Amino acid sequence: MKVGMMRKSGSWQSVWDDRILEYLREKGPAGATTMKKSDYFDISRGQISDRLGKLRDHHLVQEIENGVYRITDRGEAYLDEEYDAASGAYIAESSENSDVRASEKDSI
């Protein structure tokens, strides 16, 4: 984790989303039932399933078979503070694009 940086979560995210992503990165592909049985979560299996669906909708996890999910490259980048879930853009891309726009303004 970079010093002084924070994960950029979206307004659609819940407090459990980071924990779900961390679990998938550490333990590998899993479904809501397996996650609930792990005692890593203090929410219901249904809530975990709902959050997995929301994370899938935002491309942070991918369903690889019926109800089993894996973390995606975007999910990894989010955990590493390299992806802004609010804007749906990689942070390096955002800062590079800002630098390009700033240099374009400077040349005018």
C-alpha positions in Angstrom: 0.0 0.0 0.0 1.3 3.4 -0.9 2.0 5.8 2.0 -0.5 8.7 2.1 -2.9 7.1 -0.4 -6.4 5.8 0.2 -8.6 3.5 -1.7 -11.1 5.4 -3.8 -14.4 3.8 -3.2 -17.6 4.5 -5.0 -20.8 5.7 -3.5 -22.3 2.3 -4.4 -19.9 0.4 -2.2 -20.5 -0.9 1.3 -18.0 -1.3 4.1 -17.9 -5.1 3.4 -16.8 -4.8 -0.2 -13.1 -4.2 0.6 -13.2 -7.2 2.9 -14.8 -9.4 0.2 -12.1 -8.3 -2.3 -9.3 -8.9 0.3 -10.7 -12.4 1.0 -10.8 -13.3 -2.7 -7.2 -12.0 -3.2 -6.0 -14.0 -0.2 -8.0 -17.2 -0.4 -8.8 -17.5 -4.1 -12.1 -18.0 -5.9 -15.1 -18.6 -3.6 -18.8 -18.2 -3.3 -21.0 -16.5 -0.6 -21.5 -19.8 1.3 -17.8 -20.5 1.6 -17.1 -16.9 2.6 -19.8 -17.0 5.3 -18.5 -20.3 6.7 -15.0 -18.8 7.0 -16.0 -16.5 10.0 -14.3 -13.7 8.1 -17.7 -11.9 7.8 -20.3 -10.7 10.3 -23.1 -10.5 7.7 -25.4 -13.0 6.2 -24.7 -15.2 3.2 -27.4 -13.3 1.3 -25.7 -10.0 2.0 -22.4 -11.4 0.8 -24.1 -12.7 -2.3 -25.7 -9.2 -2.9 -22.3 -7.5 -2.5 -20.6 -10.0 -4.9 -23.3 -9.1 -7.5 -22.6 -5.4 -7.0 -18.9 -5.9 -7.3 -19.5 -8.0 -10.4 -21.6 -5.2 -11.9 -18.6 -2.9 -11.4 -16.1 -5.4 -12.8 -14.1 -5.8 -9.5 -15.0 -9.5 -9.4 -15.9 -12.1 -12.1 -18.3 -15.0 -11.7 -16.3 -18.0 -13.0 -19.0 -20.6 -12.3 -22.4 -20.8 -10.7 -22.0 -18.5 -7.6 -18.2 -18.7 -7.5 -16.3 -15.5 -7.9 -12.7 -14.4 -8.4 -11.1 -11.0 -8.1 -10.4 -9.2 -11.4 -7.4 -7.1 -12.3 -9.5 -4.0 -11.6 -10.3 -5.5 -8.1 -6.6 -6.0 -7.5 -5.8 -2.5 -8.7 -8.5 -1.1 -6.4 -7.0 -2.9 -3.4 -3.6 -1.5 -4.4 -5.0 2.0 -4.6 -4.5 2.1 -8.4 -8.2 2.1 -9.4 -10.8 4.6 -8.6 -14.1 2.8 -8.1 -16.0 6.0 -8.0 -15.1 7.1 -11.5 -14.4 3.6 -12.9 -10.9 4.6 -14.0 -7.4 3.6 -13.2 -5.7 6.2 -11.2 -2.5 6.3 -13.3 -4.7 6.9 -16.4 -6.5 9.7 -14.6 -3.4 11.5 -13.6 -1.7 10.9 -17.0 -4.8 12.4 -18.7 -4.8 15.3 -16.3 -1.1 15.9 -17.1 -1.9 15.8 -20.9 -4.8 18.3 -20.5 -2.6 20.6 -18.4 0.2 20.5 -20.9 -2.3 21.2 -23.7 -3.5 24.2 -21.8 0.1 25.4 -21.3 0.8 25.2 -25.0 -2.2 27.4 -25.9 
